[in-house]
Amino acid sequence: MLVVGAVISRTGAHADLATEYERGMEVWRDEVNAAGGLLGRRVELRVLDDASRAASAGALYARLITEENVPLLIGPYGSAATLLAAAEAERARRVMINGAGPAAAVHARNPRYLFQSGVPYAAYGAQIRRVAAQAGYTRLFVLARDEPGAREMAEAVQGNVAAYRPGTLTFDALVDRARAADAQAWIAFGDVRDAAEMVKTFKRLDYAPALFFARGVAHPRFIALVGQDAEWSLGPAAFEPRLNAQARRFAKLYSAKWTVAPAMPAAEGYAAGTVLAAGVRSAGNVDQEGLRRALAELEIHTVFGEYRVAPESGAQIGSQPPVVQIRRGRLQPGPPQLPFPPWRERVLIQ
């Protein structure tokens, strides 16, 4: 038996999302065991509950390491918990996969034993910056809901970032600023209701930037909130099952096991297991120094695209989260159709 340890919020405020994360790991475990295990040994998940208290994560990982002598570790759900868990792993010189700690602060001190398999916040901003550049748009109006994750995404776009408060219902003043700047692209990082209120404000003020991107566009509720006015909007796909063969296979396995489609947390759990297994196979054993070297050099494809990390920090640098566009009422991957049409030129979808 080869034990993989993790601390996951099975109870408390984060339990719903963290449960999906754990379920993704279970799909990975089942897949590995069905193929004969890892290094010829059956994989077992050993999970402890931090009750959604990030402050508990460090002590629980210390227990997995020192009391239970678990050889392989996957990090917890959330950046704050991952920071504390990683400190214990570093102290013990134990490799840990950062599956769901997207904040840059997690890798800011260049940990030696922490390797990020998920998508960092900054990757979302960097990707839409590339999309805008490919379209020839250089005058970008960038907004962020006033919260850490959104600000980190927005700052990666580069340039000045305008912040707005959670609960903002009208964006008139920000539209005035975008018009005054002759912005070609409106790029916003917030939640789904923010994105919907932006579209409502645009239509009321007859404003249509050439590119409209908002983090909340890919949320299932966005189209329900604005109807056909959602057309031509761009958003980041946190997890896109159509991205590659690995993503399609995972989505099929997850749906068969849990009877629902996987969301981002589930994909994070599965990707963490995928990277860990690839590192173990490359190292040929669970020696921590050998595994650390293998993961630092590893380049594979996961459900998020390419896994490749900065060797000095273990931070993910390979992933490029896909940008999707709403066309004819559906999220469509692939190159976007631009520009975002003026309101007077739109026709109803039959």
N, C-alpha and C positions, 0 to 999 in steps of 0.2 A: 504494500500500500504506500502511495506517495501522497502526503497530506499538503494541501494548499490552505493557508489560513487567511482569514479576512475578518474585519470588524465592520458590521453593517447595521444600519438603523432599522431594526425590525419593529420597533415601537417608537412612539413619539411623533413629532411634527414632520420629520422627513421620511417616515416609514413608507409612504406610497411610492415615492420615486426610488428610494433605496431598495425596496422589494423588487422593483423591475431590474435594478442593477444586479441583485443576487440571482434573479431568474435567468438573466443573460449568462452569468457564470455557470449556472446549472446546465444550460443548453450546451455550453462549451465542454463541461465535464462529461456529459452523456456522450457527446460526439467523440471525444478522446477515448473514453472507455470502450465505446463500440468498435473503435479501430485498433484495440489491443492495448490501450493505456499509454503511459508516458515512460520511456525507458523500460518498457516491458512491465510496468507496475500500474495497477489500477489507481486512479486519482480519486481522492476523497476531499471534500470541502469541509473545513472546520471553521464555523462562523460564530462569532460572538456579537452580542447586541450592545451598542453604545447608547441606546434609548434616545437617539437624536441629540446627544450632548457631545459636541466636538471635544470638550475638555476631557472626556473619558477615553478618547481613542488611544492616546499614548500609553496609558497604563494597561489597556487591554492588549495592545500589540506587544508590550513588554511581557505580558503573561503568555502570549502565543510563542514568543521567542525563548524566554528563560524557563518557564514552567512546563510548557508542552513541547518545546523543542521542535516547532513546526519548521520544516526546511524551506518552504516557499511561501511568499507573501504577496497578496494583492491589497492595495490600499483601500481606504474607506470611501464612502460617498460624500463629496463636498471638499472644498479647498481648505477650510479651517481644520477639519478633522485630519486631512492628509498632511498638513504641515506638522501637526503634533505626532502623527504616526510615523512620518518620515524621520523625525528626530530620534525616535527609538530605534528605527532600523539602522540609521547612521551610527548610532552609539554602539550597536551590536554588530555592525558590519554585515548586515543582512540585506540582500537584494529585495526591493519592493517595486511592484508595478503600480504606477500612479494611473489608475483607470478613470477616476472621476474627480480630479482636482484641477480644474482648468485655469486657475489664477496664476499669473506669472510669479507671484510671491513664493509659490511652492518650490520653484527651482531657482529662485534668485540667489541663493547662497551656494550654488554649484554643488549640490549633494553628489556623492560618489556612487551611492547604491540605489538611487531612485530613478526610475525610467518611465517616461510618460507615454501611455498608449492611446489616450483619448485626444480630443481636439482642444487645444488651448484657446482661451478667449481671443487672443490677438489674431489667430488665424482667420477669424470671421472678418475682421476689419481689413486685413491684408488681402483677402480674396476679392472683396468688392472693390478695393482700390485697383486691383489688376483688371477686373471687368470694366471699370470706368475708363481706365487707360487704354484698353483695347478698343473701346468705342470712340476714343479721341476726346473724352471729357476730362478737362483739367480743373474746371472751376467747381469745386465740391463744397457743398454745404452739409456739414456733419453735425449731427445731434446725438445726445446721449441722455437717457433717463438718469437722474441723479442717484446712481447706485454703482458700487464698485465694478461689477462684471460688465455692465453696459459702457462705463467710462473706459475700461480697458479695451474693449472691442473698438470703440470709436477712436481712441488715440492711435490704434494701429493703422487707421486709414491715413494718418498724418495730416497735419494742418490744424487750424483752430477748431475746437469742439465747443458747440453751444449746449449747455445743460438745461434741462427742463425738469420740473418737479413731478414726482409720481402723482397721478390723479389729474394731470392737465387735461382739460376737455376741449380747448380750442387752441389752435396754433397760429392765429392771425398775426401776432407780432413776429413770429419766426418766419412766416411766409413773407412779410414785409422785408425782413432782413435778407432773405434769400433772393428776393426780387432786386433789392438794392445792390446786391453783390453780383447780379446777373449769373446766378448759379446755374450750371448745366445739370448737376446731379444733387438730389436730396437723399442723404444717406443717414438713416436713423436707427438707433439701438435702444429698444425698450420692449414693452410687452405687446400682446395682440390688440388690446384696447387702444393703446397709444397709436398703433398703426392705423386702426380703423378711424380714429378721430382725425388723424392727419388727412386721410382721404376725404373725409366729410368736409374738412376745412378747405382743401384744395378745390373741391367741386363748388362749394359756396362762393369762393373768391375767384373762380375761373382761373386757377393756377395749375399749370402742368409742366413740371421740370422735364427735361429730356430723359432723365433716368430717375425713377423713384424706387428706392430700396428701403425696406424696414424689416427689422428682425422679426416682428410679429406676423409678417405676411405668410410664412409657411405654416402657421398654426391653423389647425382645422377650423377654429371659430372665425377666422378672419373673413372668409367668404360669407359666412352666415351673418356677420355684422354689417357688411356693406354691399352685399349682393353683387350685381354686375359691375359696379364701380371698382371692384377688385381687379378687373382685367388689366393686364400689362404690368402689374406690380411685381417687383422682384423681392426675394427674401432668401435667407440662408437655410439650407436644408440641414438641420442638425444631424439627422440620419436619413439617408436616401437609399431605400432597398434596391433601386435600379442603378446604383453607382457602379457596381462591379459584381463579378461572379460570387465573391465571398459574401457580399451583402445580400444577394438574392438567396444564397444557400442558408444563411443565418435566418433571414426572415421566414423562410419555409419551415425550418426546424423549430423556430420559436413559436410560430403559429400552430404547428402540429402539437407541440407540448402544452401550450397555455391557452390555445383557442382564441387568442387576440393577436393583432399585429404588434411587432416590437416598436417601442419608441426609443428615444436617445439613451436613457439610462440603461436599458437592456443591451443595446449595442455596445455601450461602454464596458459593461461587465464581460460580454463575449470577447471584445477586442483585447481586454486585459489578459484573459486566459490564453487567447491566441498568441499574443506576444510572449507571454511567460513560457508557453510550451515550445515555441520556436527557439527561444533562448536556451532552454534546457537541452533540447535536441542538438543545438549547435555546440554547446559546451560538452555534451556527452555525459554529464553527471550534475549533481546539485552542489558541487563545491562553489562557495559563494564568490570567490575571486574569479574563478573561471566563468561563472555565470555573468558576473558583472562585465567582464571583457566582451563576452558574446553579445550581450544586449547593447553595449555601447557601439558595436560594429554592425549589428543586425540591420538588414534592410529587407522588409517583406511587405506584402500587401495585406491589409486588413479590411474590415467592413467600412473603415473611414478612408480608404485609399492607402497611401504609402506610409509605412512606419519607418521613420529615420529620426535619430535624435542628435542633438548637439553633444559631442563627446565630453565636454567639460561640465555639463550640467544635467544631462539626461532629459532635457526639455524637448518636446516634439517639434520638429521643424519640417517634416515631410507632408503632413496632412494639409489638404486644400479643400475645405468644406464646399460642396457644390452650391451654386446659386441657382435657384429655380424661379420660374416665372408663371404667373397665372394667365392661362390662355384657354378660352372657351370653358371656363369654370373649373379647370383642373391645374394642378401644379405640374409644370413641364420642365424637365431638366434640359441641359444643352444650352447652346449659345442663345442669349436673349434677343428678342425682336425689339429694336429701339427705333425711334424715340417713343416715350410714353405719350400716347396721343392726346391732343387738346380735347377738352370735353365736348366741344361743339362738333367734333368730327366722329364721335363715337356712335355706333349703332347697336341696337338691342340684339342680343344673341337669341336666335329662334330655336 
